[in-house]
């Protein structure tokens, strides 16, 4: 069951990630250009915060 759950979560991730380029491609391009100018350490911190928020949300839901 774990593999099926992981594959479902990955499929949902791909769907959600694909929404913005489909709905607003120019905004997505601008966002990617802006993100390319951000310092790597700042991006890493944002990733860590996002991962922690996801982990806490999973704990809260289960």
PDB file of N, CA, C and O in Angstrom:
ATOM      1  N   UNK A   1       0.823  -1.195   0.000  1.00  0.00           N
ATOM      2  CA  UNK A   1       0.000   0.000   0.000  1.00  0.00           C
ATOM      3  C   UNK A   1       0.867   1.258   0.000  1.00  0.00           C
ATOM      4  O   UNK A   1       0.456   2.281  -0.548  1.00  0.00           O
ATOM      5  N   UNK A   2       2.042   1.206   0.596  1.00  0.00           N
ATOM      6  CA  UNK A   2       2.906   2.376   0.673  1.00  0.00           C
ATOM      7  C   UNK A   2       3.312   2.866  -0.712  1.00  0.00           C
ATOM      8  O   UNK A   2       3.306   4.072  -0.958  1.00  0.00           O
ATOM      9  N   UNK A   3       3.661   1.962  -1.616  1.00  0.00           N
ATOM     10  CA  UNK A   3       4.075   2.351  -2.967  1.00  0.00           C
ATOM     11  C   UNK A   3       2.921   3.039  -3.685  1.00  0.00           C
ATOM     12  O   UNK A   3       3.125   4.050  -4.357  1.00  0.00           O
ATOM     13  N   UNK A   4       1.721   2.508  -3.552  1.00  0.00           N
ATOM     14  CA  UNK A   4       0.554   3.114  -4.200  1.00  0.00           C
ATOM     15  C   UNK A   4       0.300   4.513  -3.652  1.00  0.00           C
ATOM     16  O   UNK A   4      -0.038   5.424  -4.408  1.00  0.00           O
ATOM     17  N   UNK A   5       0.459   4.687  -2.355  1.00  0.00           N
ATOM     18  CA  UNK A   5       0.272   6.008  -1.750  1.00  0.00           C
ATOM     19  C   UNK A   5       1.322   6.995  -2.245  1.00  0.00           C
ATOM     20  O   UNK A   5       1.004   8.145  -2.545  1.00  0.00           O
ATOM     21  N   UNK A   6       2.573   6.546  -2.330  1.00  0.00           N
ATOM     22  CA  UNK A   6       3.643   7.416  -2.825  1.00  0.00           C
ATOM     23  C   UNK A   6       3.422   7.797  -4.282  1.00  0.00           C
ATOM     24  O   UNK A   6       3.641   8.946  -4.663  1.00  0.00           O
ATOM     25  N   UNK A   7       2.995   6.852  -5.089  1.00  0.00           N
ATOM     26  CA  UNK A   7       2.731   7.139  -6.498  1.00  0.00           C
ATOM     27  C   UNK A   7       1.550   8.102  -6.646  1.00  0.00           C
ATOM     28  O   UNK A   7       1.567   8.970  -7.519  1.00  0.00           O
ATOM     29  N   UNK A   8       0.533   7.955  -5.804  1.00  0.00           N
ATOM     30  CA  UNK A   8      -0.605   8.874  -5.823  1.00  0.00           C
ATOM     31  C   UNK A   8      -0.160  10.275  -5.444  1.00  0.00           C
ATOM     32  O   UNK A   8      -0.545  11.251  -6.088  1.00  0.00           O
ATOM     33  N   UNK A   9       0.650  10.375  -4.400  1.00  0.00           N
ATOM     34  CA  UNK A   9       1.156  11.685  -3.977  1.00  0.00           C
ATOM     35  C   UNK A   9       2.002  12.319  -5.078  1.00  0.00           C
ATOM     36  O   UNK A   9       1.896  13.521  -5.319  1.00  0.00           O
ATOM     37  N   UNK A  10       2.835  11.533  -5.743  1.00  0.00           N
ATOM     38  CA  UNK A  10       3.676  12.043  -6.823  1.00  0.00           C
ATOM     39  C   UNK A  10       2.822  12.501  -8.008  1.00  0.00           C
ATOM     40  O   UNK A  10       3.105  13.531  -8.619  1.00  0.00           O
ATOM     41  N   UNK A  11       1.786  11.738  -8.329  1.00  0.00           N
ATOM     42  CA  UNK A  11       0.888  12.120  -9.421  1.00  0.00           C
ATOM     43  C   UNK A  11       0.195  13.445  -9.111  1.00  0.00           C
ATOM     44  O   UNK A  11       0.081  14.307  -9.983  1.00  0.00           O
ATOM     45  N   UNK A  12      -0.264  13.609  -7.881  1.00  0.00           N
ATOM     46  CA  UNK A  12      -0.900  14.870  -7.485  1.00  0.00           C
ATOM     47  C   UNK A  12       0.093  16.024  -7.543  1.00  0.00           C
ATOM     48  O   UNK A  12      -0.267  17.130  -7.947  1.00  0.00           O
ATOM     49  N   UNK A  13       1.332  15.781  -7.146  1.00  0.00           N
ATOM     50  CA  UNK A  13       2.372  16.801  -7.227  1.00  0.00           C
ATOM     51  C   UNK A  13       2.565  17.259  -8.667  1.00  0.00           C
ATOM     52  O   UNK A  13       2.645  18.458  -8.933  1.00  0.00           O
ATOM     53  N   UNK A  14       2.641  16.314  -9.592  1.00  0.00           N
ATOM     54  CA  UNK A  14       2.821  16.661 -11.001  1.00  0.00           C
ATOM     55  C   UNK A  14       1.639  17.463 -11.540  1.00  0.00           C
ATOM     56  O   UNK A  14       1.824  18.409 -12.305  1.00  0.00           O
ATOM     57  N   UNK A  15       0.432  17.087 -11.143  1.00  0.00           N
ATOM     58  CA  UNK A  15      -0.757  17.825 -11.587  1.00  0.00           C
ATOM     59  C   UNK A  15      -0.720  19.252 -11.059  1.00  0.00           C
ATOM     60  O   UNK A  15      -0.948  20.199 -11.812  1.00  0.00           O
ATOM     61  N   UNK A  16      -0.437  19.411  -9.775  1.00  0.00           N
ATOM     62  CA  UNK A  16      -0.407  20.746  -9.169  1.00  0.00           C
ATOM     63  C   UNK A  16       0.714  21.589  -9.763  1.00  0.00           C
ATOM     64  O   UNK A  16       0.516  22.769 -10.053  1.00  0.00           O
ATOM     65  N   UNK A  17       1.890  20.991  -9.947  1.00  0.00           N
ATOM     66  CA  UNK A  17       3.021  21.722 -10.530  1.00  0.00           C
ATOM     67  C   UNK A  17       2.732  22.164 -11.962  1.00  0.00           C
ATOM     68  O   UNK A  17       3.250  23.190 -12.405  1.00  0.00           O
ATOM     69  N   UNK A  18       1.928  21.419 -12.678  1.00  0.00           N
ATOM     70  CA  UNK A  18       1.624  21.756 -14.060  1.00  0.00           C
ATOM     71  C   UNK A  18       0.536  22.797 -14.233  1.00  0.00           C
ATOM     72  O   UNK A  18       0.355  23.323 -15.331  1.00  0.00           O
ATOM     73  N   UNK A  19      -0.188  23.103 -13.173  1.00  0.00           N
ATOM     74  CA  UNK A  19      -1.302  24.048 -13.292  1.00  0.00           C
ATOM     75  C   UNK A  19      -0.855  25.454 -13.684  1.00  0.00           C
ATOM     76  O   UNK A  19      -1.422  26.040 -14.606  1.00  0.00           O
ATOM     77  N   UNK A  20       0.129  25.997 -13.016  1.00  0.00           N
ATOM     78  CA  UNK A  20       0.528  27.384 -13.267  1.00  0.00           C
ATOM     79  C   UNK A  20       1.052  27.604 -14.680  1.00  0.00           C
ATOM     80  O   UNK A  20       0.648  28.577 -15.317  1.00  0.00           O
ATOM     81  N   UNK A  21       1.931  26.752 -15.205  1.00  0.00           N
ATOM     82  CA  UNK A  21       2.367  26.967 -16.590  1.00  0.00           C
ATOM     83  C   UNK A  21       1.217  26.891 -17.601  1.00  0.00           C
ATOM     84  O   UNK A  21       1.271  27.545 -18.643  1.00  0.00           O
ATOM     85  N   UNK A  22       0.189  26.108 -17.307  1.00  0.00           N
ATOM     86  CA  UNK A  22      -0.953  26.002 -18.218  1.00  0.00           C
ATOM     87  C   UNK A  22      -1.859  27.221 -18.098  1.00  0.00           C
ATOM     88  O   UNK A  22      -2.313  27.764 -19.105  1.00  0.00           O
ATOM     89  N   UNK A  23      -2.121  27.649 -16.867  1.00  0.00           N
ATOM     90  CA  UNK A  23      -3.059  28.750 -16.629  1.00  0.00           C
ATOM     91  C   UNK A  23      -2.435  30.103 -16.941  1.00  0.00           C
ATOM     92  O   UNK A  23      -3.084  30.957 -17.545  1.00  0.00           O
ATOM     93  N   UNK A  24      -1.183  30.310 -16.539  1.00  0.00           N
ATOM     94  CA  UNK A  24      -0.540  31.625 -16.696  1.00  0.00           C
ATOM     95  C   UNK A  24       0.923  31.447 -17.105  1.00  0.00           C
ATOM     96  O   UNK A  24       1.813  31.632 -16.274  1.00  0.00           O
ATOM     97  N   UNK A  25       1.190  31.095 -18.360  1.00  0.00           N
ATOM     98  CA  UNK A  25       2.572  30.816 -18.767  1.00  0.00           C
ATOM     99  C   UNK A  25       3.509  32.019 -18.667  1.00  0.00           C
ATOM    100  O   UNK A  25       4.678  31.853 -18.320  1.00  0.00           O
ATOM    101  N   UNK A  26       3.021  33.226 -18.964  1.00  0.00           N
ATOM    102  CA  UNK A  26       3.893  34.402 -18.875  1.00  0.00           C
ATOM    103  C   UNK A  26       4.284  34.676 -17.423  1.00  0.00           C
ATOM    104  O   UNK A  26       5.433  35.013 -17.138  1.00  0.00           O
ATOM    105  N   UNK A  27       3.330  34.532 -16.512  1.00  0.00           N
ATOM    106  CA  UNK A  27       3.625  34.720 -15.092  1.00  0.00           C
ATOM    107  C   UNK A  27       4.627  33.670 -14.622  1.00  0.00           C
ATOM    108  O   UNK A  27       5.539  33.977 -13.855  1.00  0.00           O
ATOM    109  N   UNK A  28       4.456  32.426 -15.085  1.00  0.00           N
ATOM    110  CA  UNK A  28       5.368  31.352 -14.708  1.00  0.00           C
ATOM    111  C   UNK A  28       6.781  31.655 -15.194  1.00  0.00           C
ATOM    112  O   UNK A  28       7.747  31.455 -14.458  1.00  0.00           O
ATOM    113  N   UNK A  29       6.906  32.145 -16.449  1.00  0.00           N
ATOM    114  CA  UNK A  29       8.225  32.493 -16.985  1.00  0.00           C
ATOM    115  C   UNK A  29       8.872  33.606 -16.171  1.00  0.00           C
ATOM    116  O   UNK A  29      10.058  33.530 -15.849  1.00  0.00           O
ATOM    117  N   UNK A  30       8.101  34.641 -15.836  1.00  0.00           N
ATOM    118  CA  UNK A  30       8.639  35.751 -15.042  1.00  0.00           C
ATOM    119  C   UNK A  30       9.095  35.252 -13.670  1.00  0.00           C
ATOM    120  O   UNK A  30      10.155  35.640 -13.178  1.00  0.00           O
ATOM    121  N   UNK A  31       8.294  34.399 -13.069  1.00  0.00           N
ATOM    122  CA  UNK A  31       8.645  33.852 -11.759  1.00  0.00           C
ATOM    123  C   UNK A  31       9.943  33.051 -11.831  1.00  0.00           C
ATOM    124  O   UNK A  31      10.784  33.162 -10.939  1.00  0.00           O
ATOM    125  N   UNK A  32      10.118  32.255 -12.867  1.00  0.00           N
ATOM    126  CA  UNK A  32      11.345  31.470 -13.025  1.00  0.00           C
ATOM    127  C   UNK A  32      12.558  32.375 -13.248  1.00  0.00           C
ATOM    128  O   UNK A  32      13.640  32.106 -12.726  1.00  0.00           O
ATOM    129  N   UNK A  33      12.376  33.449 -14.025  1.00  0.00           N
ATOM    130  CA  UNK A  33      13.486  34.401 -14.218  1.00  0.00           C
ATOM    131  C   UNK A  33      13.852  35.069 -12.895  1.00  0.00           C
ATOM    132  O   UNK A  33      15.031  35.211 -12.570  1.00  0.00           O
ATOM    133  N   UNK A  34      12.836  35.477 -12.134  1.00  0.00           N
ATOM    134  CA  UNK A  34      13.088  36.106 -10.838  1.00  0.00           C
ATOM    135  C   UNK A  34      13.770  35.132  -9.882  1.00  0.00           C
ATOM    136  O   UNK A  34      14.687  35.512  -9.154  1.00  0.00           O
ATOM    137  N   UNK A  35      13.329  33.893  -9.884  1.00  0.00           N
ATOM    138  CA  UNK A  35      13.904  32.881  -8.998  1.00  0.00           C
ATOM    139  C   UNK A  35      15.364  32.604  -9.345  1.00  0.00           C
ATOM    140  O   UNK A  35      16.162  32.291  -8.462  1.00  0.00           O
ATOM    141  N   UNK A  36      15.714  32.717 -10.611  1.00  0.00           N
ATOM    142  CA  UNK A  36      17.101  32.486 -11.035  1.00  0.00           C
ATOM    143  C   UNK A  36      18.050  33.528 -10.449  1.00  0.00           C
ATOM    144  O   UNK A  36      19.254  33.288 -10.368  1.00  0.00           O
ATOM    145  N   UNK A  37      17.523  34.677 -10.043  1.00  0.00           N
ATOM    146  CA  UNK A  37      18.360  35.737  -9.474  1.00  0.00           C
ATOM    147  C   UNK A  37      18.481  35.657  -7.948  1.00  0.00           C
ATOM    148  O   UNK A  37      19.256  36.398  -7.344  1.00  0.00           O
ATOM    149  N   UNK A  38      17.722  34.766  -7.340  1.00  0.00           N
ATOM    150  CA  UNK A  38      17.747  34.628  -5.881  1.00  0.00           C
ATOM    151  C   UNK A  38      18.986  33.826  -5.475  1.00  0.00           C
ATOM    152  O   UNK A  38      19.375  32.881  -6.160  1.00  0.00           O
ATOM    153  N   UNK A  39      19.590  34.211  -4.366  1.00  0.00           N
ATOM    154  CA  UNK A  39      20.778  33.524  -3.852  1.00  0.00           C
ATOM    155  C   UNK A  39      20.433  32.068  -3.517  1.00  0.00           C
ATOM    156  O   UNK A  39      19.373  31.804  -2.950  1.00  0.00           O
ATOM    157  N   UNK A  40      21.311  31.127  -3.859  1.00  0.00           N
ATOM    158  CA  UNK A  40      21.038  29.707  -3.601  1.00  0.00           C
ATOM    159  C   UNK A  40      20.718  29.395  -2.136  1.00  0.00           C
ATOM    160  O   UNK A  40      19.894  28.524  -1.857  1.00  0.00           O
ATOM    161  N   UNK A  41      21.360  30.098  -1.202  1.00  0.00           N
ATOM    162  CA  UNK A  41      21.086  29.848   0.216  1.00  0.00           C
ATOM    163  C   UNK A  41      19.635  30.195   0.552  1.00  0.00           C
ATOM    164  O   UNK A  41      18.992  29.496   1.336  1.00  0.00           O
ATOM    165  N   UNK A  42      19.128  31.265  -0.036  1.00  0.00           N
ATOM    166  CA  UNK A  42      17.742  31.665   0.194  1.00  0.00           C
ATOM    167  C   UNK A  42      16.785  30.613  -0.359  1.00  0.00           C
ATOM    168  O   UNK A  42      15.778  30.290   0.271  1.00  0.00           O
ATOM    169  N   UNK A  43      17.101  30.084  -1.528  1.00  0.00           N
ATOM    170  CA  UNK A  43      16.269  29.030  -2.119  1.00  0.00           C
ATOM    171  C   UNK A  43      16.297  27.787  -1.236  1.00  0.00           C
ATOM    172  O   UNK A  43      15.266  27.150  -1.021  1.00  0.00           O
ATOM    173  N   UNK A  44      17.474  27.445  -0.727  1.00  0.00           N
ATOM    174  CA  UNK A  44      17.610  26.271   0.147  1.00  0.00           C
ATOM    175  C   UNK A  44      16.767  26.444   1.415  1.00  0.00           C
ATOM    176  O   UNK A  44      16.083  25.512   1.836  1.00  0.00           O
ATOM    177  N   UNK A  45      16.815  27.630   2.020  1.00  0.00           N
ATOM    178  CA  UNK A  45      16.022  27.894   3.226  1.00  0.00           C
ATOM    179  C   UNK A  45      14.534  27.767   2.918  1.00  0.00           C
ATOM    180  O   UNK A  45      13.779  27.199   3.707  1.00  0.00           O
ATOM    181  N   UNK A  46      14.116  28.298   1.769  1.00  0.00           N
ATOM    182  CA  UNK A  46      12.713  28.164   1.366  1.00  0.00           C
ATOM    183  C   UNK A  46      12.313  26.705   1.207  1.00  0.00           C
ATOM    184  O   UNK A  46      11.209  26.317   1.589  1.00  0.00           O
ATOM    185  N   UNK A  47      13.205  25.897   0.646  1.00  0.00           N
ATOM    186  CA  UNK A  47      12.932  24.470   0.498  1.00  0.00           C
ATOM    187  C   UNK A  47      12.811  23.768   1.839  1.00  0.00           C
ATOM    188  O   UNK A  47      11.940  22.918   2.028  1.00  0.00           O
ATOM    189  N   UNK A  48      13.684  24.124   2.765  1.00  0.00           N
ATOM    190  CA  UNK A  48      13.638  23.521   4.105  1.00  0.00           C
ATOM    191  C   UNK A  48      12.338  23.891   4.806  1.00  0.00           C
ATOM    192  O   UNK A  48      11.691  23.035   5.410  1.00  0.00           O
ATOM    193  N   UNK A  49      11.956  25.157   4.729  1.00  0.00           N
ATOM    194  CA  UNK A  49      10.704  25.608   5.354  1.00  0.00           C
ATOM    195  C   UNK A  49       9.515  24.865   4.743  1.00  0.00           C
ATOM    196  O   UNK A  49       8.611  24.437   5.460  1.00  0.00           O
ATOM    197  N   UNK A  50       9.519  24.715   3.429  1.00  0.00           N
ATOM    198  CA  UNK A  50       8.439  24.003   2.747  1.00  0.00           C
ATOM    199  C   UNK A  50       8.370  22.541   3.191  1.00  0.00           C
ATOM    200  O   UNK A  50       7.284  22.018   3.445  1.00  0.00           O
ATOM    201  N   UNK A  51       9.518  21.887   3.284  1.00  0.00           N
ATOM    202  CA  UNK A  51       9.548  20.493   3.720  1.00  0.00           C
ATOM    203  C   UNK A  51       9.054  20.351   5.157  1.00  0.00           C
ATOM    204  O   UNK A  51       8.296  19.432   5.465  1.00  0.00           O
ATOM    205  N   UNK A  52       9.478  21.253   6.030  1.00  0.00           N
ATOM    206  CA  UNK A  52       9.026  21.195   7.422  1.00  0.00           C
ATOM    207  C   UNK A  52       7.526  21.436   7.532  1.00  0.00           C
ATOM    208  O   UNK A  52       6.841  20.766   8.306  1.00  0.00           O
ATOM    209  N   UNK A  53       7.016  22.393   6.758  1.00  0.00           N
ATOM    210  CA  UNK A  53       5.575  22.658   6.769  1.00  0.00           C
ATOM    211  C   UNK A  53       4.812  21.420   6.300  1.00  0.00           C
ATOM    212  O   UNK A  53       3.783  21.072   6.879  1.00  0.00           O
ATOM    213  N   UNK A  54       5.304  20.758   5.265  1.00  0.00           N
ATOM    214  CA  UNK A  54       4.662  19.536   4.786  1.00  0.00           C
ATOM    215  C   UNK A  54       4.704  18.425   5.820  1.00  0.00           C
ATOM    216  O   UNK A  54       3.721  17.706   6.002  1.00  0.00           O
ATOM    217  N   UNK A  55       5.835  18.280   6.497  1.00  0.00           N
ATOM    218  CA  UNK A  55       5.960  17.244   7.527  1.00  0.00           C
ATOM    219  C   UNK A  55       5.009  17.509   8.693  1.00  0.00           C
ATOM    220  O   UNK A  55       4.368  16.586   9.198  1.00  0.00           O
ATOM    221  N   UNK A  56       4.920  18.763   9.117  1.00  0.00           N
ATOM    222  CA  UNK A  56       3.997  19.100  10.207  1.00  0.00           C
ATOM    223  C   UNK A  56       2.549  18.889   9.781  1.00  0.00           C
ATOM    224  O   UNK A  56       1.735  18.420  10.576  1.00  0.00           O
ATOM    225  N   UNK A  57       2.221  19.227   8.545  1.00  0.00           N
ATOM    226  CA  UNK A  57       0.862  19.024   8.050  1.00  0.00           C
ATOM    227  C   UNK A  57       0.518  17.536   8.018  1.00  0.00           C
ATOM    228  O   UNK A  57      -0.583  17.143   8.402  1.00  0.00           O
ATOM    229  N   UNK A  58       1.459  16.710   7.562  1.00  0.00           N
ATOM    230  CA  UNK A  58       1.219  15.266   7.566  1.00  0.00           C
ATOM    231  C   UNK A  58       0.995  14.740   8.979  1.00  0.00           C
ATOM    232  O   UNK A  58       0.100  13.926   9.208  1.00  0.00           O
ATOM    233  N   UNK A  59       1.806  15.204   9.924  1.00  0.00           N
ATOM    234  CA  UNK A  59       1.634  14.780  11.317  1.00  0.00           C
ATOM    235  C   UNK A  59       0.270  15.208  11.849  1.00  0.00           C
ATOM    236  O   UNK A  59      -0.391  14.452  12.562  1.00  0.00           O
ATOM    237  N   UNK A  60      -0.143  16.411  11.504  1.00  0.00           N
ATOM    238  CA  UNK A  60      -1.432  16.936  11.966  1.00  0.00           C
ATOM    239  C   UNK A  60      -2.593  16.126  11.381  1.00  0.00           C
ATOM    240  O   UNK A  60      -3.569  15.841  12.075  1.00  0.00           O
ATOM    241  N   UNK A  61      -2.481  15.761  10.106  1.00  0.00           N
ATOM    242  CA  UNK A  61      -3.563  15.037   9.441  1.00  0.00           C
ATOM    243  C   UNK A  61      -3.661  13.582   9.883  1.00  0.00           C
ATOM    244  O   UNK A  61      -4.732  12.980   9.813  1.00  0.00           O
ATOM    245  N   UNK A  62      -2.552  13.021  10.335  1.00  0.00           N
ATOM    246  CA  UNK A  62      -2.571  11.615  10.753  1.00  0.00           C
ATOM    247  C   UNK A  62      -2.371  11.573  12.229  1.00  0.00           C
ATOM    248  O   UNK A  62      -2.349  10.492  12.818  1.00  0.00           O
TER     249      UNK A  62
END
